[in-house]
Amino acid sequence: MAIARPHLTSAPSSAATPSTSGRGAPALRVVGGPATARATPRAAAPFVKWVGGKKRLLAALTPLLPRAVSRYAEPFVGGGAMFYELHGRGDLTHAVLADVNRDVVTAYRVVQRDPEALISALQLHERRYLKLSAEGRKAYFYKVRARHPMDVDMDDVERAARMLFLNRTCFNGLWRENRSGRFNTPHGRYANPRIARAPELRACHAALSSAVVLERDFRLLPQLARDHDLDFVYLDPPYHPISATSAFNAYSNGGFGSRDQTELAEVCAELDRMGVRFMLSNSDCDLIRGLYAKFEVREVMAPRAVNCKGSKRGKVSELVVRNVRPGLGW
Ligand SMILES: C[S@@+](CC[C@H](N)C(=O)[O-])C[C@H]1O[C@@H](n2cnc3c(N)ncnc32)[C@H](O)[C@@H]1O
């Protein structure tokens, strides 16, 4: 049974009870549905701005997706652009979204379980921040940034609101952490940032109501594939740097090196042995081409996102790896 696409006309129910197991889990909850629709629903889209977010590359990636996807996982979910795309098609029956970044995972869980509390907390930040002078906003931003969940007791709603406030007011929306796991991007200069974004969060709440959200390292993916009987996985890891200055992989304190890329290729080979279809994005470089030589490797042209110099933005070739072969149902 496919999940009906959600229709949201007002504040949604906060009674989402995501399943935590695989096939034996309770039936998927559908929020709203055609019968209850009273207005055009808003399509859900990433609620965090994330470096490497796939929103702008979806047009190039979607033609490469399998014809049908039912039980899906995204182990480097970040902003989750691909999840929302697949959800919007209406044929997902089960979705597992995972990431190692605790702030992003907490934000997903709060959007899933308590969106109205999150919206209220963000509206408070928005009212306080927008009425300040430029200097006042800067001071407010650094005060919120300095109040870190590792030092201060913070419930999940407060933590998610802190994260989204910082994401929407920091330089370029860049979530970057130092080695000790502290967000360290400076203040941005948006004239009138939309901080609360209630309609967008409610649309995400509806899309996420039946997803399983986990704080997990990608190495646990084969186990997840077994437990959740997955039929397709989209992997969007931190990209291997193509030059010393092109690297951005500080999403979380651990970084992501060549050894991680090699272990990830082993995880993909394991998925392939299990008969699980996978599609992976990465940079176009010798290491990645070598690691996935036995699979189909395609080039796609992508906008180059992380560069403060406008002149260096342009387009760059990226790789898409898939285990396309007869019998796997591509
Ligand atoms: C390129 S981003 C994903 C972007 C996402 N596809 C989107 O559309 O926004 C890579 C993500 O991998 C996560 N990550 C880094 N190391 C990881 C690991 N060892 N296991 C799981 N996730 C990891 C980061 O926190 C980050 O969210």
The ligand as an SDF file (V2000), in Angstrom:
LIG
                    3D

 27 29  0  0  0  0  0  0  0  0999 V2000
   26.3800   15.8520    1.5040 C   0  0  0  0  0  0  0  0  0  0  0  0
   25.5770   15.9180    3.0480 S   0  0  0  0  0  0  0  0  0  0  0  0
   24.0250   15.2470    2.6580 C   0  0  0  0  0  0  0  0  0  0  0  0
   23.1680   16.2540    1.9700 C   0  0  0  0  0  0  0  0  0  0  0  0
   21.7360   15.7970    1.7570 C   0  0  0  0  0  0  0  0  0  0  0  0
   21.6540   14.7600    0.7650 N   0  0  0  0  0  0  0  0  0  0  0  0
   20.8230   16.9470    1.3650 C   0  0  0  0  0  0  0  0  0  0  0  0
   20.1020   16.8940    0.3370 O   0  0  0  0  0  0  0  0  0  0  0  0
   20.8110   17.9400    2.1130 O   0  0  0  0  0  0  0  0  0  0  0  0
   26.3790   14.6550    3.9550 C   0  0  0  0  0  0  0  0  0  0  0  0
   25.7620   14.2820    5.3060 C   0  0  0  0  0  0  0  0  0  0  0  0
   26.4680   13.1460    5.8200 O   0  0  0  0  0  0  0  0  0  0  0  0
   26.4910   13.2330    7.2430 C   0  0  0  0  0  0  0  0  0  0  0  0
   27.5850   12.3610    7.7250 N   0  0  0  0  0  0  0  0  0  0  0  0
   28.9150   12.6370    7.8100 C   0  0  0  0  0  0  0  0  0  0  0  0
   29.5850   11.5520    8.2660 N   0  0  0  0  0  0  0  0  0  0  0  0
   28.6640   10.5630    8.4500 C   0  0  0  0  0  0  0  0  0  0  0  0
   28.7370    9.2010    8.8820 C   0  0  0  0  0  0  0  0  0  0  0  0
   29.8950    8.6550    9.2440 N   0  0  0  0  0  0  0  0  0  0  0  0
   27.5850    8.4700    8.9150 N   0  0  0  0  0  0  0  0  0  0  0  0
   26.3770    9.0280    8.5850 C   0  0  0  0  0  0  0  0  0  0  0  0
   26.2500   10.3390    8.1830 N   0  0  0  0  0  0  0  0  0  0  0  0
   27.3770   11.0820    8.1050 C   0  0  0  0  0  0  0  0  0  0  0  0
   26.6810   14.7150    7.5080 C   0  0  0  0  0  0  0  0  0  0  0  0
   26.2460   15.0610    8.8150 O   0  0  0  0  0  0  0  0  0  0  0  0
   25.8330   15.3320    6.3880 C   0  0  0  0  0  0  0  0  0  0  0  0
   24.5290   15.6080    6.8330 O   0  0  0  0  0  0  0  0  0  0  0  0
  1  2  1  0
  2  3  1  0
  2 10  1  0
  3  4  1  0
  4  5  1  0
  5  6  1  0
  5  7  1  0
  7  8  2  0
  7  9  1  0
 10 11  1  0
 11 12  1  0
 11 26  1  0
 12 13  1  0
 13 14  1  0
 13 24  1  0
 14 15  1  0
 14 23  1  0
 15 16  2  0
 16 17  1  0
 17 18  1  0
 17 23  2  0
 18 19  1  0
 18 20  2  0
 20 21  1  0
 21 22  2  0
 22 23  1  0
 24 25  1  0
 24 26  1  0
 26 27  1  0
M  CHG  2   2   1   9  -1
M  END
$$$$
